[in-house]
Amino acid sequence: MLVGSAILLTLVILGVPLFAIIATSALYGFSRSDVDLSVIAIEIYRIVDTPILVAIPLFTLAGYVLGESKASERLVKLTDAMLGWMPGGLAIVSLFACAFFTALTGASGATIIALGAILYPAMKQAGYLEKFNLGLITSSGSLGLLFPPSIALILYGVIAQQMDLEQNVSIDDLFLAGLLPGLLMLCMLTAWSMYVSTRHGSRIKRTKFSVRKLLSALRESLWELPMPFILIGGIYTGYFAISEAAAVSVMYVLIVEVLVLREVPLKKLPDIMRDSMVVVGGVLVILGVSLASTNYLIDAEVPNKLFDFVREHIDSKLTFLIVLNIFLLMLGMILDVFSALVIIVPLLLPMAVGYGVHPVHLGIIFLANMQIGYFTPPVGMNLFIASYRFHKPVTELYAASVPFMLILIVAVLIITYWPALSLTLIH
């Protein structure tokens, strides 16, 4: 075991790709157990028999196409027409626009780059303080992970379904479970934005509500607005399966953005498809080798041994959840959400179920923490993306993000210790 750990540590230090490290751990483990190594190929092939996985490349492609269009500008204009008149209106617009855009594209970094170019100068011109602007856009970039059709939720569901748990984990349930916790996070940040706006009310401009402006924004967004209603409505009325909804979303986005609005040139589609599938390919390769590694871990009873070890030191579900939140926050700083899901969930899920945590609830806790980890100092990924995008020292982003991080940590504690918030809609 020590030799195996030393080999893996050496590979990490040498900068070997993550999928190769996971595959090496599976190869080493099965060879030590005298198991035919062809089992790894069989485990990797298992992902072909998972119909729901089709949704990941399809939703990713739809998100990339939307990111190349002017949908983000229309979304900001519409939310500004609806909410801009409120105290902190433009800040609230930023929160909801970023959350919605991240839910559709699945990429928090892309949200900061795409919407930051629109929202940051607008908020600055409206009189919001520089520190508040930077913190708001950096933190709200990851808020969409809990809203459908979040690719992270789909991936968590796929992994949980491979674990053969007694409790069923469906993608539909995960989509429903994320709604109220996601709205809680948005509402708490909205309340903070309204407080800041009220405190600096004399310098912050508000947009006057105008029916004409709202109708104009609705008219411009006429093609994109039906999309979430078609997808969510189709899924929960039983008209679409998740994979079918993903196919519909791609077809709808391609027709609207390429043929109707013509904002995405046809000649650019191959590049967009290539870029999106490179991302998906990386996720699927890691997922494939992780299934093989997970199979070895289960055969070696590693999750059970880990649970017994933790149980010796932590006998309370309450304490376990505290430690879990701290661990996931640290994890969110150093790993992207997809890598964290495929590596950690197979180890964490049996342990959490042993403490009486519902697997759907665990998924929401996991992603809620990962959202915060993305902009938690000192190495949260979104901090560096925002630093690059706005040409600011990363230390300035640290200070700007702390108030938003603290508010969302309170939200995570509520989500963690109030399971009904996540589970009410699925019962």
Summary of the structure (lengths in Angstrom):
residues: 427
radius of gyration: 22.0
end to end distance: 43.6
largest distance: 73.3
contacts: 1488
relative contact order: 0.15
helix: 79%
strand: 0%
